Amino acid sequence: MSTRKTDPGAAGTKSRGSRGLWLGIGGVAVAAAVAAAAIAYQTAGAQPGIGFPDQGNRHVMTLKETIPPYNSTPPTSGPHLPYIAPWGIHTEPIPDQLQVHNLEDGGVLVQYNCPDGCPDLVGKLKTIVSGYDHQVILAPYPGMKTRITLTAWTRLDAFDDFDESRIRRFITAYRGIDHHPR
């Protein structure tokens, strides 16, 4: 009859090792989840401008067609014409229903309000906008509450003093993001 000798601590060591492995894996998973949540929170808060609810992208056929009011001024989404305004620099205001389609196509609008004229500001804005071959528009927008407003699909940033880095950051964040339904 043979007797088998076993190490009384062997089972406990194996059990402690497995438990340590699982605790380590659990700790890594918790740390990863916390890091991901922190990054998501910071990223959401770091997006330029303020968000507005999406008002859809229904096409209207004429500027005279009755539409519900936009939820922002200038608009950031909603009913719009089935064609876009040319990208680049405009000297006349662009109708709301036209500019919304540009936003849907990944465009960013840089608009200004200078009732008494502001050639220095317009010159600085032209310099920025002319650096983009498409998907950015500069145009006047009379009646805004601020001198400068930046719009993208469901995003708006409005301010009075020229801030080149703020404008470029907004353009970089939203230019080129297509918003057609898939």
C-alpha positions in Angstrom: 0.0 0.0 0.0 1.5 3.3 -1.0 0.9 6.5 0.7 0.9 9.6 -1.2 2.5 12.6 0.3 1.0 16.0 -0.5 2.1 19.4 0.4 -0.6 20.8 2.7 0.2 24.4 1.5 0.0 23.5 -2.2 -3.7 23.8 -2.5 -3.8 27.0 -0.6 -1.0 28.5 -2.7 -2.9 27.6 -5.9 -6.1 29.1 -4.5 -4.3 32.3 -3.4 -2.6 32.6 -6.8 -5.9 32.3 -8.7 -7.6 34.7 -6.4 -4.7 37.2 -6.8 -4.9 36.8 -10.6 -8.6 37.5 -10.6 -8.3 40.5 -8.2 -5.6 41.9 -10.5 -7.7 41.5 -13.6 -10.7 43.0 -11.8 -8.5 45.9 -10.6 -7.3 46.6 -14.2 -10.9 46.4 -15.5 -12.1 48.9 -12.9 -9.2 51.2 -13.6 -9.9 51.0 -17.3 -13.6 51.8 -16.9 -12.8 54.8 -14.7 -10.3 56.1 -17.2 -12.7 55.6 -20.1 -15.5 57.5 -18.2 -13.1 60.3 -17.4 -12.0 60.6 -21.0 -15.5 60.6 -22.2 -16.5 63.2 -19.7 -13.6 65.5 -20.6 -14.1 65.0 -24.4 -17.8 65.8 -24.1 -17.1 69.0 -22.1 -14.2 69.9 -24.4 -16.2 70.2 -27.6 -16.3 73.8 -28.7 -19.6 75.7 -28.6 -22.9 74.7 -27.2 -25.2 72.0 -28.4 -28.7 72.3 -29.7 -31.3 69.5 -30.2 -31.2 68.2 -33.8 -34.3 69.5 -35.7 -33.9 67.0 -38.5 -33.0 67.6 -42.1 -36.2 67.8 -44.1 -35.9 69.4 -47.5 -38.0 72.4 -48.4 -38.4 73.5 -52.0 -38.5 77.3 -51.7 -37.6 80.0 -49.2 -41.3 80.9 -49.0 -42.3 77.4 -47.6 -43.6 77.6 -44.1 -41.3 75.9 -41.6 -41.2 75.7 -37.8 -38.8 78.2 -36.1 -35.2 77.2 -35.7 -34.1 76.6 -32.2 -30.9 78.8 -32.6 -29.9 82.0 -34.3 -28.2 81.4 -36.7 -29.7 77.9 -37.2 -27.8 74.7 -36.5 -30.1 72.1 -38.0 -33.7 71.8 -39.4 -35.5 72.2 -42.7 -33.4 73.4 -45.6 -33.2 73.8 -49.3 -32.0 70.8 -51.4 -28.8 72.6 -52.6 -25.9 74.4 -50.8 -24.4 77.9 -50.9 -20.9 78.1 -52.5 -18.1 77.6 -49.9 -15.9 80.6 -49.3 -16.5 84.3 -48.6 -19.8 86.0 -49.1 -20.6 89.7 -48.8 -24.4 89.1 -48.5 -26.3 87.2 -45.8 -27.1 83.6 -46.6 -30.8 82.6 -46.0 -31.2 80.3 -43.1 -32.7 77.5 -45.1 -29.7 77.5 -47.4 -27.0 77.6 -44.8 -28.5 74.7 -42.9 -27.8 72.4 -45.9 -24.2 73.5 -45.8 -24.0 72.5 -42.2 -25.6 69.1 -43.0 -22.8 68.6 -45.6 -20.1 69.0 -43.0 -19.8 72.8 -43.3 -19.0 75.4 -40.7 -20.3 79.0 -41.0 -18.4 81.9 -39.6 -20.9 84.8 -39.5 -20.5 88.4 -38.3 -22.8 91.3 -37.3 -21.4 94.8 -37.7 -24.2 97.3 -38.1 -21.7 100.2 -38.3 -19.1 98.2 -40.4 -16.0 96.5 -39.1 -13.5 96.1 -41.9 -10.7 95.1 -39.5 -12.7 92.2 -38.1 -14.0 91.1 -41.5 -10.4 91.2 -42.8 -9.2 88.9 -40.0 -12.1 86.5 -40.6 -11.5 86.5 -44.3 -7.8 85.5 -43.7 -9.0 82.5 -41.7 -11.8 81.3 -44.0 -9.7 81.7 -47.2 -7.3 79.1 -45.8 -10.0 76.4 -46.4 -10.9 75.3 -49.9 -14.3 73.9 -49.0 -16.7 73.4 -46.1 -16.2 76.8 -44.5 -18.2 79.9 -45.3 -17.9 83.5 -44.1 -21.0 85.7 -44.4 -22.7 88.7 -42.6 -25.7 87.8 -40.4 -27.5 91.0 -39.4 -29.4 91.0 -36.2 -27.3 88.5 -34.2 -26.8 89.4 -30.5 -23.0 89.0 -30.9 -20.5 90.2 -33.4 -19.3 86.7 -34.3 -21.1 83.4 -34.4 -19.8 80.0 -35.5 -22.2 77.3 -36.5 -21.9 73.6 -37.3 -24.6 70.9 -37.3 -26.3 71.2 -33.8 -23.3 73.4 -32.5 -23.0 77.1 -32.0 -20.4 79.4 -30.5 -21.1 83.1 -30.2 -18.8 85.9 -28.9 -17.9 89.5 -29.5 -14.1 89.7 -29.5 -12.0 88.2 -32.3 -10.3 85.0 -31.1 -8.4 83.2 -33.9 -7.6 80.1 -31.9 -11.3 79.8 -30.8 -12.4 80.0 -34.4 -9.9 77.6 -35.8 -10.6 75.1 -33.0 -14.3 75.2 -33.8 -13.6 74.7 -37.5 -11.2 71.8 -36.8 -13.7 70.1 -34.5 -16.7 70.1 -36.9 -15.6 70.7 -40.5 -16.1 67.6 -42.7 -18.6 65.7 -40.5 -21.5 64.7 -42.8 -24.9 64.6 -41.2 -27.0 62.9 -43.8 -29.1 60.0 -42.5 -27.6 56.6 -43.4 
